[in-house]
């Protein structure tokens, strides 16, 4: 569950501008502010089911955006490569070839 929440939070960060204001508000309240479905329903004067349906549809939309644009995937790969470069530079004698390969991989992501 925590992995899903973390993933949705990242996807929301990347794609929130593609959502409607209502979708942004529901997702922000549910995932960032930790409101319950009932609390969001009370806030907007709708049923818990309406909130649940909206959140599930929005989650699916975020996953579709990620499938097409891959911003989160590239972010993860970029971070992994940067961490590898940082670790290599901390050693006494980093391999120049390994660093060049990592830089080449970073360039491919853009």
SULJO-V984379 format. One line per field, one symbol per residue. ss: DSSP state (h for helix, s for strand, l for the rest). psi: psi as a letter, one per 30 degrees, with the letter a starting at -180 (. if undefined). burial: + if it has 24 or more other C-alpha atoms within 12 Angstrom, else -. A space follows every 50 residues. Layout:
# SULJO-V984379
ss: ???
psi: ???
burial: ???
This chain:
# SULJO-V984379
ss: lhhhhhhhhhhhhhhhhhllhhhhhhhhhhhhllllhhhhhhhhlllhhh hhhhhhhhhhhhhhhhhhhlhhhhhhhhhhhhhhhhhhhhlllllhhhhh hhhhhhhhhl
psi: eeeeeeeeeeeeeegefflleeeeeeeeeeeefhlleeeeeeefhlleee eeeeeeeeeeeeeeeeeefheeeeeeeeeeeeeeeeeeffleikjeeeee eeeeeeeef.
burial: -------+++++--++--+---+++++++++-----+--++--------- +--++--++-+++-++----++--------+--++--------------- -+--------
